[in-house]
Amino acid sequence: MARLHWAIRSESSKLKTKGKNMQRSISLTGWSSVLIGLCLLAPTGAQAEPEADDRTLVPQPAEIMPKAIESTLLDIHHTGERFIVVGDRGHILISEDGQDWQQLEVPVRAMLNRLRMLNSKTGWVVGHDGTVLRTDDGGLSWTLQHFDAEWGKPFYDVLFLDEQNGMVIGANGRAIRTRDGGSTWEEMENPVFDLGLHLNVILRLGDGSLFLAGERSLLARSSDNGENWELLTSPYSGSWFNALPYGETGMVAFGLRGNTYLADNVAGLATENVEQWSEYDVTTQTDADVLAPMGWRLIDNPVIQSLFGGSSFAPASVVLVGVNGTIVRGDLDNNKLEKVPNEFDAPLSDAILVNNKLYVVGRNGVGTFDW
């Protein structure tokens, strides 16, 4: 019934506390450990300064490995012509039928976290060591557009508005943008990013506005293509790991311990003063009478496992996946999800529905499930 492969890596993290302000110095070996919040944060020792000729600061090509399809894979996409999956050690694989996979030559061997296609031909992948890759042939070949091993931290998501204008977000509030298709990049500056919280997902909503979510309840929106950002009042105090557009003006956000909330109109949500906001003052709301005036709905979820990815397959229907092989689906208009029984037991990071078959990726690679 099921055939699966995926992996979530652990991370080591150092938290330095000064008053209420947290400065995070993080050494990551896997995208999901931050997004997921499964994490046990273990302190790390001081590291020596790299030698001037340290080859770890120079991108190394991914190795072609016979069992790459069984390794950690974090994202999956179907272009209409082929499947593309990305993950650990710079692995990118393609398949015409979802069964036979070919590993591609890739100019980096860093963990790759997110794949976004602008259309059937052009798309981008982001990952660790500040990696940004681009394809213009539907995923058959990839070129390196950004690499920053000296920074050494991960990008978690990428959004291109067109072939020239795009944004990449990641660890510790870092956000960069390009206005020339990725030839050059500049830092994005905004008080929301100065909070230093991990930025996990960025979306373009149905009305053209932008939305991003991250750790410790962080939510923000932009009505001018990312030039300016407003911090939103969050109904949940924990971390958001992902989100999906909903209708023309809304989105559904989900994350730690299966918490799933929906906003019908992101433009109408209340905002916060970034200078006065503290992540420690946010409280979780579950009462529908309290949430409604705030513009939010709590989606009833029978599981408490963290959710990391998923997709929409009808105007209001979604499938979400997460810890321990968890799969839930439901109609968002009805405010309810249901657990889907399956044989997967390893964490899942993303899922897509193609021709009545669910394709998932996770700790053991690629898996399929008859829908």
C-alpha positions in Angstrom: 0.0 0.0 0.0 2.8 2.4 0.8 6.4 2.9 -0.1 8.3 5.6 1.6 11.6 7.2 2.1 12.5 10.5 4.2 14.7 12.1 6.9 14.8 14.8 9.4 18.1 15.9 10.7 19.0 17.0 14.2 20.5 20.4 14.8 22.8 21.8 17.4 22.0 25.3 18.6 23.4 27.9 20.9 21.1 30.3 22.5 22.5 33.5 24.1 20.0 35.3 26.3 20.2 38.9 27.2 17.0 40.2 28.8 14.1 39.3 26.5 16.3 39.5 23.4 17.5 36.2 22.1 20.5 35.9 19.8 20.6 32.6 18.0 23.8 31.1 16.7 22.8 27.9 15.0 24.8 25.1 13.4 22.3 23.0 11.4 22.5 19.7 9.7 19.0 19.6 8.5 16.3 22.0 7.5 13.5 20.3 9.3 15.0 20.5 12.7 14.4 24.2 12.8 11.2 24.2 10.9 9.9 21.3 12.9 10.7 22.2 16.4 11.1 18.6 17.3 14.4 19.8 18.3 16.4 19.2 21.4 18.7 22.2 21.3 22.1 21.1 22.3 24.9 23.6 23.0 27.9 23.5 20.8 31.5 24.4 21.5 33.5 27.3 20.0 34.8 26.7 16.5 38.2 27.6 15.2 38.5 30.2 12.5 38.7 28.6 9.0 41.9 28.6 7.2 42.2 30.9 4.2 42.2 28.0 1.8 39.4 26.1 3.6 37.6 24.2 0.9 34.4 24.0 3.0 33.9 27.6 2.0 33.9 26.8 -1.7 30.9 25.0 -3.2 31.5 21.3 -3.9 29.4 19.4 -6.4 27.0 16.8 -5.1 28.1 13.2 -5.3 26.1 10.8 -7.5 24.9 8.1 -5.1 23.1 4.9 -6.0 20.7 5.2 -3.1 20.0 9.0 -3.3 16.3 8.3 -3.7 16.3 6.6 -0.3 18.0 9.5 1.5 16.6 12.5 3.2 14.3 14.4 0.8 12.5 17.6 1.8 10.5 18.9 -1.1 8.6 17.5 -4.1 7.1 19.2 -7.2 5.4 18.1 -10.4 6.0 20.4 -13.4 3.3 18.8 -15.5 6.1 16.8 -17.3 8.1 15.4 -14.5 8.6 15.0 -10.8 11.4 16.8 -9.0 12.6 16.1 -5.5 15.4 17.8 -3.5 17.1 17.1 -0.2 20.2 16.1 1.6 23.8 16.4 0.3 22.6 18.5 -2.7 20.5 15.7 -4.1 18.1 16.6 -6.9 16.3 13.8 -8.7 13.8 13.7 -11.5 11.3 11.1 -12.7 8.8 11.0 -15.6 6.5 8.5 -13.8 7.3 8.8 -10.1 8.9 5.4 -10.0 12.2 5.5 -11.9 14.4 8.3 -10.6 17.5 9.9 -12.1 19.9 11.9 -9.9 21.2 15.0 -11.5 24.6 16.7 -11.3 24.3 19.6 -8.9 27.0 22.3 -8.1 26.6 22.0 -4.3 26.3 19.2 -1.8 24.5 21.3 0.9 21.1 20.3 2.2 18.4 21.6 -0.1 15.2 22.7 1.7 12.7 24.1 -0.7 11.8 24.0 -4.4 9.6 26.5 -6.0 8.7 26.6 -9.7 7.6 29.9 -11.3 6.3 28.0 -14.3 6.9 24.6 -16.0 10.5 25.6 -17.0 11.9 28.2 -14.5 12.3 27.6 -10.8 14.6 27.9 -7.8 15.9 25.7 -5.0 17.3 27.1 -1.7 19.2 25.4 1.1 22.0 25.4 3.6 25.2 27.5 3.3 23.1 30.2 1.7 22.5 28.2 -1.4 20.2 29.3 -4.2 20.0 27.3 -7.4 18.1 28.1 -10.6 16.7 26.0 -13.5 15.4 27.2 -16.8 14.7 23.8 -18.4 12.1 22.3 -16.1 14.6 20.9 -13.6 16.9 19.0 -15.9 19.9 21.2 -15.0 20.7 23.7 -12.2 23.0 26.7 -11.9 24.3 28.2 -8.7 23.2 31.8 -8.1 24.1 32.4 -4.4 26.4 30.6 -2.0 27.5 31.8 1.4 29.3 29.0 3.4 31.0 31.6 5.6 27.5 32.6 6.9 26.9 28.8 6.9 23.2 28.9 7.7 20.1 27.8 5.7 17.6 29.5 3.5 14.2 27.9 4.0 12.0 29.3 1.3 12.1 31.3 -2.0 9.4 33.3 -3.9 9.7 34.8 -7.3 7.1 37.2 -8.5 8.4 36.9 -12.1 11.6 35.8 -13.8 13.5 38.9 -12.5 12.1 39.7 -9.1 12.5 37.3 -6.2 13.0 36.9 -2.5 14.7 34.3 -0.3 14.2 33.9 3.5 15.9 31.8 6.1 17.6 31.5 9.5 17.8 34.3 12.1 15.6 36.6 10.1 17.8 36.8 7.0 16.1 37.8 3.8 17.7 38.7 0.5 16.2 39.8 -2.8 17.1 40.0 -6.5 15.8 42.3 -9.2 17.7 40.7 -12.1 16.8 37.1 -12.0 19.4 36.1 -9.4 22.5 37.6 -11.0 22.9 39.9 -8.0 21.4 39.9 -4.5 20.8 42.5 -1.8 19.8 42.3 1.8 16.2 43.0 2.7 15.8 45.4 5.6 12.8 45.6 7.8 12.2 45.6 11.6 10.4 42.3 11.2 13.6 40.7 10.0 15.6 42.4 12.8 13.7 40.3 15.3 16.2 37.5 14.4 13.5 34.8 14.2 13.7 32.0 11.6 11.6 32.7 8.6 10.2 29.4 7.4 7.7 30.1 4.5 6.9 33.0 2.1 3.8 33.0 -0.1 2.0 35.0 -2.7 -1.7 35.0 -1.9 -4.6 35.1 -4.4 -4.9 38.9 -4.2 -1.2 39.4 -4.9 -0.2 40.3 -1.4 2.7 38.5 0.3 2.7 36.5 3.5 5.4 35.0 5.6 5.5 32.9 8.8 8.2 31.7 11.1 9.2 30.5 14.5 7.7 31.7 17.8 4.4 32.9 16.3 6.0 35.2 13.7 3.5 36.3 11.0 3.9 39.2 8.5 2.3 40.5 5.3 3.3 42.9 2.5 1.1 44.8 0.1 3.9 46.2 -2.0 5.7 43.1 -3.3 8.0 42.8 -0.2 9.2 46.4 -0.1 7.6 46.8 3.3 6.3 44.3 5.9 3.8 44.5 8.7 3.9 42.2 11.8 0.6 40.5 12.3 -1.2 39.5 15.5 -0.8 35.8 15.8 -3.5 33.5 17.3 -0.9 31.0 18.3 2.3 31.3 20.4 4.3 28.4 18.8 6.2 28.1 15.6 4.7 28.0 12.1 6.4 25.6 9.8 4.5 26.1 6.6 1.4 27.7 5.1 -0.8 27.4 2.0 -2.9 30.0 0.2 -6.7 29.8 0.7 -9.1 31.4 -1.7 -8.4 34.9 -3.1 -7.4 36.6 0.2 -6.7 34.0 2.8 -4.2 31.4 3.9 -3.9 28.4 6.3 -0.8 28.2 8.5 0.3 25.1 10.4 3.2 23.9 12.5 4.2 22.7 16.0 2.0 20.0 17.6 -0.4 20.1 14.6 -1.8 23.5 15.3 -3.6 24.7 12.2 -5.2 28.2 11.8 -6.9 29.8 8.9 -7.4 33.5 8.0 -10.1 34.2 5.4 -8.7 37.7 4.7 -5.0 38.3 5.5 -5.3 42.0 4.6 -7.9 42.5 7.4 -5.8 41.0 10.2 -4.6 43.2 13.0 -1.0 44.3 13.1 1.6 44.8 15.9 4.1 47.5 16.7 7.4 45.6 16.0 9.3 47.8 18.4 7.1 46.9 21.3 6.3 43.3 20.3 7.7 40.4 22.3 7.4 36.8 21.2 7.0 35.9 24.9 3.8 37.9 25.2 1.9 36.0 22.5 -0.9 33.8 23.8 -2.6 30.9 22.1 -6.3 31.4 21.4 -8.7 28.4 20.8 -12.1 30.0 21.6 -14.0 30.6 18.3 -15.7 33.6 19.9 -12.3 35.2 20.5 -10.8 34.1 17.2 -13.6 35.4 15.0 -13.2 39.1 15.7 -9.4 38.6 15.2 -10.1 37.2 11.7 -9.0 33.6 12.5 -10.5 30.2 12.5 -9.0 27.2 14.4 -9.0 24.1 12.2 -10.0 21.1 14.2 -7.1 18.6 14.0 -7.3 15.1 15.5 -3.5 14.8 15.8 -0.9 16.6 17.9 2.1 15.7 15.7 3.9 18.6 14.1 3.0 19.3 10.5 5.7 20.4 8.0 4.2 20.5 4.5 1.4 19.6 2.2 -0.7 20.9 -0.7 -4.1 22.0 -1.9 -5.9 19.7 -4.3 -9.3 21.4 -4.5 -10.5 24.9 -3.8 -10.8 24.3 0.0 -9.2 20.8 0.4 -5.8 20.1 1.7 -3.5 17.3 2.6 -0.8 17.9 5.3 2.0 15.7 6.5 4.4 15.6 9.5 6.0 13.7 12.3 5.8 9.8 12.5 4.3 9.5 9.0 1.3 11.6 9.9 -1.1 12.5 7.1 -4.2 14.5 7.6 -6.7 15.8 5.1 -9.9 17.9 5.1 -12.1 20.6 3.7 -11.0 23.9 5.2 -14.5 25.3 4.7 -15.7 22.9 7.3 -12.9 23.8 9.8 -11.9 20.1 10.2 -9.1 17.7 9.4 -9.1 13.9 9.6 -6.3 11.5 10.0 -5.4 9.3 7.1 -4.4 5.8 8.1 -1.1 4.7 6.4 1.9 2.5 6.9 4.5 5.2 7.1 6.3 5.6 10.4 9.1 8.1 9.5 8.6 11.9 9.4 7.2 13.3 6.2 8.0 16.8 5.0 5.9 17.4 1.9 3.2 15.8 -0.3 1.5 16.4 -3.6 -1.4 14.7 -5.3 -1.0 13.6 -8.9 -3.4 11.4 -10.8 -5.2 10.2 -7.7 -1.9 9.2 -6.1 -0.3 10.9 -3.1 3.5 11.3 -3.4 5.3 12.1 -0.2 8.9 12.8 0.7 10.6 12.5 4.1 13.3 10.8 6.0 13.4 7.7 3.9 13.1 9.4 0.5 10.0 9.1 -1.8 6.8 7.3 -1.0 3.5 6.8 -2.7 0.0 6.3 -1.3 -3.2 5.4 -3.3 -5.6 8.3 -2.8 
